[in-house]
């Protein structure tokens, strides 16, 4: 019985040997690589966005408003997976910089509707142009097809069909 279990393990390891290599897939851990890329990417993104004063959470909120249009604060909190109190702080920062506007909902005066301002559109355009440079640097060793496959695999692994804030193939349209 023990022999059978050991041999089953040997055959299983042989079947999961990576393509083009001799190291079993079980020895190739993906999470440490993802963590490393996330850390490197986060540093590069922070440095890239610093001149505009944006942080990643600002960028995600602006992108949601750009893609889906004006939204209630509660809906935005849900989309961002943030506590509504934290969203108020986030929106205060964006409103201070005139990147978003908030107005009372005429149907319910207790609700606020948040919209992306023209200045917010411009800032988003600039930020995404900067992020494209970071991605090109980080993934320059991959072909365009490989980058597309990587993106599709990450979306599938994340378990979503449409990520809440995806970068489109083209940068957001910028005024000339």
C-alpha positions as CSV (number, residue, x, y, z in Angstrom):
1,X,0.0,0.0,0.0
2,X,2.8,2.4,0.9
3,X,4.7,1.5,-2.3
4,X,1.5,2.3,-4.3
5,X,1.2,5.7,-2.7
6,X,4.9,6.5,-3.3
7,X,4.7,5.4,-6.9
8,X,1.5,7.4,-7.4
9,X,3.4,10.5,-6.1
10,X,6.3,9.8,-8.5
11,X,4.0,9.5,-11.5
12,X,2.0,12.6,-10.5
13,X,5.2,14.6,-10.2
14,X,6.3,13.4,-13.5
15,X,3.0,14.5,-15.1
16,X,3.2,18.0,-13.7
17,X,6.8,18.6,-14.8
18,X,6.8,22.0,-16.5
19,X,7.1,22.4,-20.2
20,X,10.6,23.0,-21.3
21,X,12.1,22.3,-17.9
22,X,13.0,19.5,-15.5
23,X,11.7,21.2,-12.3
24,X,8.3,19.8,-11.2
25,X,5.5,22.4,-11.3
26,X,5.0,21.8,-7.6
27,X,8.4,23.5,-7.0
28,X,7.4,26.5,-9.1
29,X,5.5,28.7,-6.7
30,X,3.5,31.5,-8.4
31,X,2.5,33.5,-5.3
32,X,6.1,34.7,-4.5
33,X,6.5,35.9,-8.1
34,X,3.2,37.7,-8.0
35,X,4.1,39.3,-4.7
36,X,7.5,40.4,-6.1
37,X,5.9,41.9,-9.2
38,X,3.2,43.6,-7.1
39,X,5.8,45.1,-4.9
40,X,8.0,46.3,-7.7
41,X,4.9,47.5,-9.6
42,X,3.5,49.3,-6.6
43,X,6.8,51.2,-6.1
44,X,7.0,52.1,-9.7
45,X,3.4,53.2,-9.8
46,X,3.7,55.3,-6.7
47,X,6.8,57.0,-8.1
48,X,5.1,57.6,-11.5
49,X,1.9,59.0,-10.0
50,X,3.7,61.2,-7.4
51,X,4.1,64.2,-9.7
52,X,0.3,64.3,-10.1
53,X,-0.3,63.6,-6.4
54,X,-2.5,60.6,-7.2
55,X,-2.4,57.3,-5.3
56,X,-3.7,54.0,-6.6
57,X,-7.0,54.3,-4.8
58,X,-7.6,57.7,-6.4
59,X,-6.9,56.3,-9.8
60,X,-9.3,53.3,-9.4
61,X,-12.1,55.7,-8.2
62,X,-11.5,58.0,-11.2
63,X,-11.4,55.1,-13.6
64,X,-14.7,53.7,-12.2
65,X,-16.3,57.1,-12.7
66,X,-14.8,57.4,-16.2
67,X,-16.1,53.9,-17.3
68,X,-19.5,53.8,-15.6
69,X,-20.4,57.5,-15.2
70,X,-21.7,59.3,-12.2
71,X,-22.4,57.2,-9.1
72,X,-23.8,57.4,-5.7
73,X,-21.2,57.4,-2.8
74,X,-22.6,54.2,-1.5
75,X,-22.3,52.5,-4.9
76,X,-18.8,53.8,-5.3
77,X,-17.9,52.4,-1.8
78,X,-19.3,49.0,-2.8
79,X,-17.3,49.0,-6.1
80,X,-14.1,50.0,-4.3
81,X,-14.8,47.5,-1.5
82,X,-14.2,50.3,1.0
83,X,-16.1,51.4,4.1
84,X,-18.3,54.4,3.2
85,X,-16.4,56.6,5.8
86,X,-13.2,55.9,3.9
87,X,-14.8,56.8,0.6
88,X,-15.9,60.2,2.0
89,X,-12.2,60.9,2.8
90,X,-11.1,59.7,-0.6
91,X,-13.8,61.9,-2.3
92,X,-12.8,64.9,-0.2
93,X,-9.2,64.5,-1.5
94,X,-10.4,64.2,-5.1
95,X,-12.9,67.1,-4.7
96,X,-10.3,69.3,-3.2
97,X,-8.2,68.9,-6.3
98,X,-11.3,69.4,-8.5
99,X,-11.0,65.9,-10.0
100,X,-14.6,65.0,-9.1
101,X,-17.8,66.9,-8.3
102,X,-20.4,65.9,-5.8
103,X,-24.0,67.0,-5.8
104,X,-27.1,66.1,-4.0
105,X,-29.3,63.5,-5.6
106,X,-32.5,65.4,-6.5
107,X,-34.5,62.2,-5.8
108,X,-33.0,61.8,-2.4
109,X,-31.4,64.8,-0.8
110,X,-29.5,62.5,1.7
111,X,-27.5,60.9,-1.2
112,X,-24.6,62.4,-3.1
113,X,-23.9,61.8,-6.7
114,X,-20.2,61.8,-7.7
115,X,-19.0,62.6,-11.2
116,X,-15.7,62.9,-12.9
117,X,-14.8,66.5,-13.7
118,X,-13.1,67.6,-16.9
119,X,-9.9,68.1,-14.8
120,X,-10.3,64.6,-13.5
121,X,-10.5,63.2,-17.0
122,X,-7.3,65.0,-18.0
123,X,-5.5,63.8,-14.8
124,X,-6.7,60.2,-15.5
125,X,-5.5,60.4,-19.1
126,X,-2.1,61.6,-17.9
127,X,-1.9,59.0,-15.2
128,X,-2.7,56.1,-17.6
129,X,-0.1,57.3,-20.0
130,X,2.5,57.2,-17.2
131,X,1.2,53.7,-16.1
132,X,1.6,52.4,-19.6
133,X,5.3,53.3,-19.4
134,X,5.6,51.4,-16.1
135,X,3.9,48.3,-17.6
136,X,6.1,48.4,-20.7
137,X,9.1,48.5,-18.4
138,X,7.9,45.7,-16.2
139,X,6.7,43.4,-18.9
140,X,9.0,44.4,-21.7
141,X,10.4,40.8,-21.9
142,X,6.9,39.6,-22.9
143,X,5.5,39.9,-26.4
144,X,2.1,41.6,-26.9
145,X,0.5,38.2,-27.2
146,X,2.1,36.9,-24.0
147,X,1.0,40.0,-22.2
148,X,-2.5,39.5,-23.4
149,X,-2.5,35.9,-22.3
150,X,-1.0,36.9,-18.9
151,X,-3.8,39.4,-18.5
152,X,-6.5,36.9,-19.4
153,X,-5.0,34.3,-17.0
154,X,-4.9,36.8,-14.1
155,X,-8.5,37.8,-14.8
156,X,-9.5,34.1,-14.8
157,X,-7.5,33.4,-11.6
158,X,-9.1,36.4,-9.9
159,X,-12.5,34.9,-10.7
160,X,-14.0,37.9,-12.4
161,X,-15.3,38.2,-15.9
162,X,-14.9,42.0,-16.1
163,X,-12.4,43.6,-13.7
164,X,-13.8,46.7,-12.1
165,X,-10.9,48.8,-13.5
166,X,-9.4,47.4,-16.6
167,X,-6.9,49.3,-18.8
168,X,-8.2,49.4,-22.3
169,X,-5.9,48.7,-25.3
170,X,-6.0,52.4,-26.1
171,X,-5.3,55.1,-23.5
172,X,-8.3,57.2,-22.5
173,X,-8.9,59.9,-25.2
174,X,-6.9,63.0,-24.4
175,X,-7.7,66.5,-25.6
176,X,-5.2,67.8,-28.1
